[in-house]
Amino acid sequence: MKRSLLATTSALFLAGTFGIGQVYAFGVPKVPGLGGGGGGTDSITDKAKTKAANKILKDVGKIAFRGGKIVASKQKWACDKLLKAQKIVVAINKQDLIEKVSDLRETLYCGITDPIPAELLAPEEIKGDETENFAS
């Protein structure tokens, strides 16, 4: 009993000495302003998610299109990436990015069962080793 009374007394003394109004039960002073809540970290997290979604949009734009036409071999990859971007922008509720992702998914025929019209497809590049097979 003597020991716990001493710990409680010293915690109360320290709290009173340093002007800290509240003390936890085990004697550690509660520092004002350091409670939970997210505050500044929420905006940092939203910025990071916005940046990630914009990077996906940029990558898809570079890789899935050639000369303004869809590269068929990259279409599935692009749709998978855009699905991830869509989940991010919906979570952070960025309406402008939600529209961009939706428009790009529609342009790439993501989730649409109709075949992509031939006039929207870019010609596939033939790799160097594949040309040798055609020459013989």
N, C-alpha and C positions, 0 to 999 in steps of 0.2 A: 504494500500500500504506500509505503514511504517513497518508493522509486517513482511510481506513476504520478504521485502528487508533486514531486519535484519536477518532473518533465512538463506537467501541465502548467505549473507555476512559472517555469522559465519560458515556456512558449508564450504565455500571456504577457510576461514582462517584455519579451522581445517585440511582440506585436504592439504593445503600448509604447515602447521606446521608439520604434521606427514609424509610428503613425499608421500602421496597417490595421484597419478596422476589423477584419474577419480572420479567424484562424480555423484551419481544418481540425478535426478531432484528434489527429495524431501529431499536432503541433507545428505543421508547416504553414507559414503565413500565406494567405490568398492574396495574390498581387492583382490590384484592380486593372482592368483593361486587357487581361490575358485570357479571357474566357473563350469558349468555342464560337462557332457561328460561320466560319468561312471567310467572311468579309473580303479582304484583299485577295485571298487565294482563289476565290471563285472567278474573279475577273481574269486572273492570270491563266487559269485553266481554260476559260472560254476563248481567250486569245490563242492559246496553243491549239485548241481544237479547230478554230477558224483557220489557222495557218495550215494545219494538217489537211483540212478539206480543200483549201485553195491549192495546195501542192498536188493533191490527187487530180483536181481538175486540170492543172497545168500539164501533169504527166500524161493524162489521158489525151489531152489535146495534141501533144507532141507525138505520141506513139500510135494512137488509134486512127489517125487521119494522115493522108498523104495527098497533097494537092487539093485539099477540101473534100476528099472522098474517103470513105471508110475502108480501112485495111481489114479485110475479112479475118485474117489469121489472128488479129489482135482484138477482135470484137468481144469475145468471151472474157478475156482478161480485163478489158476496159469496163465491161458491165459489172464484173465482180468488184473492181475498184470503186466504181460509182455507187454500188450498193453500200460499201463501207462508208463512203462520203455521205450518203443519204442518212445513214444512221447517226453520224456525227452531227450533221447540221440540224436534224430534227431534235436531237438531244439538247442542243444549245439554242434552238428556236431562232435561227437566223433566216428570216423569210427570203431575203435576196439570194442567199446561197441555196436554199431549198429549191427555188425556182430554177437556178442555173443547173443544179444537179438533175432535176426532173427533165428539163429541156434537153440536156446532153444525153440522158438515158433514152429519151424518145428518139433523138437523132440517130443514136446507135442501134435502134431497134431492140433495146434491152427489154426482155420479158414479152416481146411481141412475137407471136408464132408465125406471122407472115414472113416470107423470105425477103431479104434485102434486095431491092431492085438493082439490076446490073449496072445501071447508069450511076448509081451512088457508090459503087465499089471501085476502089483503086486497084490497078493491076498489081499482082503479087510480084515481088522481085525474085529473080531466079539466082540462087547462090552459085558461086564459082564451081564447086564440085558437081552440081546438078547439070551444068551445061556440057560437061564431058560426056555424060550418059546420053544426051540427045545427039551429040556429034557422031557417035559410033554407029 
